[in-house]
Amino acid sequence: MSHPFTDIVIPVRNALSEVEECLTTLQANTQDYRLILVDDASERNVHDWLVDFSMKNPSSILVKTSRQRWFTRASNLGLRLLRTERSVLLNSDVVLGPGWLDELFDVWSDYQAQAPQTRIGLVGSTLSAEEPRRYADVREPGYVTGHCWLVSVSALFDISAARGMPGIYLDEVHRGAAHIHSDRIACNEMNKLGMATLASFKAAVGHKGGRSWNYDIGAVSGIRDVDLDMNR
């Protein structure tokens, strides 16, 4: 089936060549969407490129942070601007193929038809070329990696409320959540509330393995909880 109009959030931190490929394949293989770009204090040439892209694509929104906020917080800035109940969160180093978003919506519909009483939190693409199944319900200790999520905004709202932090969709406070474990934590929170987290094995999404954020992992992993300020 064709997918409904969908908001798409992409946080960006440098890695211009990957960003260009991501947005080029997005435009070529996606219809009916609104794009929200969050520039997390990227280098000047990257920011200038994003400004130029946004001017050429007036339906897109560009948000810029005054200082680096790290992946999770940059994502939250974009997630707060969502208008569609089912929306997409993408890494800026993914490559999108034909029908990628249709497949995520189709998996959502297929699972819901088979388990109508189960609430779906998200459907995420995962790299598994030899996997014979179309999708799987992944619960902790497993989780759906966060490079490409079709996610329920109301589910994000509910896990943030259950955490006691309404409006903070992805946990940006606890140790490890600010960067590399935000996807695991969000899936675990959804699972605790009885939601399904689905891994789609057939969606045409490639991921370059953290090209856009990997140089930040060492720095952010050393941040203590008390160092993560709550000013947003």
Secondary structure, 3 states (H helix, E strand, C coil): CCCCCEEEEEEECCCHHHHHHHHHHHHHHCCCEEEEEEECCCCHHHHHHHHHHHHHCCCCEEEECCCCCHHHHHHHHHHCCCCCCEEEEECCCEEECCCHHHHHHHHHHHHHHHCCCCCEEEEEECCCCCCCCCEEECCCCCCCCCCEEEEEHHHHHHHHHHCCCCCCCCCCCCCCCCCCCHHHHHHHHHHHCCCEEEEECCCCEEECCCCCCHHHHHHHHCCCHHHCCCCC
